[in-house]
Amino acid sequence: MTAPVETLGWWEDGERLLGTALGRLTDEDLDAPSLLTGWSRRHLLAHLAANADALVNLLTWARTGVETPMYASMEARDAQIYEAAQLPAAELRAAVVAATGRLAAAVRGLPEEAWAAQVRTAQGRQVPAAEVPWMRCREVWVHAVDLDEGVAFTDLPDDVLAALVDDVFRMWDRRDSVPDVALFAGDREWGTGALAVAGPLPAVAAWVTGRSAGEELEADGPLPTLAPWL
């Protein structure tokens, strides 16, 4: 298994988009709510920094063979996020940049053969290290929208949007929670359920990731309540 070149490119583009959105925010703006219920923009940035370091742990595991979980526990993860969210704005911004840099360095330093090494996600899934860049990719693109600073799903590339919907359906399938829908976006299709649902790809991705109620979608009947994605 080799480095996931396409996904790495998506990730780099997503980090740039996120950085641009963050750069438009004043320090005072960071105190405002994000689009995630209960989280300010500060909490979102603290999460992004913690996530980057957690993924460094997985790549360290892949490189060394020594089990290095993403987080000591989910309680420790939550405490880390809430503690970092209280940092002065400049320190919080710097923490995001530094953690992103550590992850980039870990990716660059991973030997080719280590991309096939099996690691375990915070949800308990065994995955090859080659999936780690995608795990970061989905974080930066979706949370760039959640930051609520002018980024929308319409700003995401079609390939990334389609990969997000693929990811959601895989998650649902593993949890036996696939909705009873056949979902269409152009020539793309997901699911084989009884309810036909169609719409633009950005609207489809926003709906399945829990970022919209599906207002831009057309359906043969009422839209179902969707199970969580992550």
Secondary structure by P-SEA (a helix, b strand, c coil): cccaaaaaaaaaaaaaaaaaaaaaccccccccccccccccaaaaaaaaaaaaaaaaaaaaaaaccccccccccaaaaaaaaaaaaaccaaaaaaaaaaaaaaaaaaaaacccccccbbbbccccccccccaaaaaaaaaaaaaaaacccccccccccaaaaaaaaaaaaaaaaaacccccccccccccccccccbbbbccaaaaaaaaaccccccccccccccccccccc
